[in-house]
Amino acid sequence: MAKAKAPRTSQSTNKQVLTMPEAGSVPSVRKTSPVSSSSVDLTAQIRERAYQLSQERGNAPGHENEDWLKAEREVLARQSHLHTA
């Protein structure tokens, strides 16, 4: 047989409720750094190269990681060469 639950006793607790500010009341701050836009650009280049590698292979499944890693090496090597030249 299930045990009956004891009734809850009312205890005073101090719960704080946070509210969101109204739209437009807080100025938006947008920070962009060269690192973040650069990393997004690199990711896009790697993705494109990995896709090309996949197409060259005839889109055979099971080589996604290999394509990505090879593309990453190629793109990063190209970036490194551009920055040292």
N, C-alpha and C positions, 0 to 999 in steps of 0.2 A: 504494500500500500504506500502511496506517495505521501511524503511528509508535507503538512500544510505550511505554507509560507507565513512567516510572521509579518504583521503589518508594519509598514515603514513608519519610522518616527520622523516628525518634521524637525529638521535641523537647519538652522540658519547658515547659509553659505554665502560668501561674497563672490559672486560670479561677475566677471567683467565681460561686457559685450562690446566687441569692436564693430564699428560701422564703417562702411566704405564712404569716402568723400564723394560729393556730387560731381558729376562730369563737368569738367572745365574749371573746377575750383582749385585744382592743384596743377601747376604748370608742368608740362611733360618735359623731361630731360632726356635727350637722345644722345648717347655717347657712341661714337664709332671709332674704332681703332684700326690702324692699318693691318694689324695682325689678324683681326677677325675677318675683314673683307678679303685679305690675302689667303687665309685658310679656306674660305668659302670658294675662292677662285681655284685654288689648288684641288679642292675636292671635286669641283666641276670638271677640271682637266683630267683628273684621275678617272672619274666616272666615264667620261667620253672615251678615253684611251682603253679602258677595260671593255667597254662596249665594242670598240673596234677589234680588239683582240678576240672577243667572243664571236664576232661576225667572221673574222678570218678563219676561225676554227669550224665554221658552219653552225654556230649556235648550239654546239653539243653541250648538254647539261652536265653538271658535276665538276666544272672547272672554274666556277665563279671566284673562289678565293684565289686561285692561281692567277687568273686574269687580273684581279684587283691588285694583288701584290706586285705583279710584273709591271702593271701600269703605274703603280705608286713609285716603284724604283725608277722607271723611265722619266716620269714627270719631275720627281725630286732631283734626279741627276741633271736634268735640263735646267731646272731652276737654280741649282747650285752652280752650274756652269755659267749661267747668265749673270749671277751676282759676283762671280770671281773674275769675270772678263772685263 
